[in-house]
Each structure stands twice: as C-alpha cells, then as structure tokens.
C-alpha cells in the first residue's frame, strides 16, 4: 500500500486523520466552549471536561490531527489528493470521511475494464 503524503510509514494500511471543527455561531451564542486541544506536531488531541476543571484531560493519538483553523483545501491536498492521484493511475484507494454534520463515504476502486 502507498503511504499518504506527509504521514510516516507504518505497517497498517488504515490511517486515521482527525480535524476538530470550529464552533458554529449558534454554539458560540449559546455559550458553548471548545473542549478539545489539538497538538498537530505530536498528532494528539486532549479533551477536557468543561464542567470539571480538576479532572485531567484525556489524550488521544492519531496518525495526523488538524485544529479548527485549518482549511478543508489543505486537508484535501495533504491527505486525499495523493489517494485520488493513485486511483487515477489504477490503484485501489478508499477515503472515508465522517463528521458531525453527516457522513460521506468515497470509494475509489480500480475497474477491471481499465
């Protein structure tokens, strides 16, 4: 399997990339606060309980992480574009994107007619 651009090679084929989206205007107006802190350098996300400041945050590690200020085009160019390019060359590839506003699945598969 081909590794995604900018991601260190590992033996598994599945890579998990997480983006914390920015709060919406409605969420900000309702007084909601961000509970996740992104460390893109170490590919971690720390989640704290806004109702318990004494509790230690829970930390999660992924293959890559993006904060709320990143742009969708940057994620596409860094993560998805290399997979799409390989699919156009005849390799199999799958991009599964899921979010709070709904899930979307993209399957790029090599046709036997190619």
Beta strands, then each sheet from edge to edge (+ up, - down):
strand 1: 17-19
strand 2: 36-39
strand 3: 44-47
strand 4: 58-61
strand 5: 64-66
strand 6: 93-99
strand 7: 102-108
sheet 1: 1+ 5+
sheet 2: 2+ 3- 4+
sheet 3: 6+ 7-
end
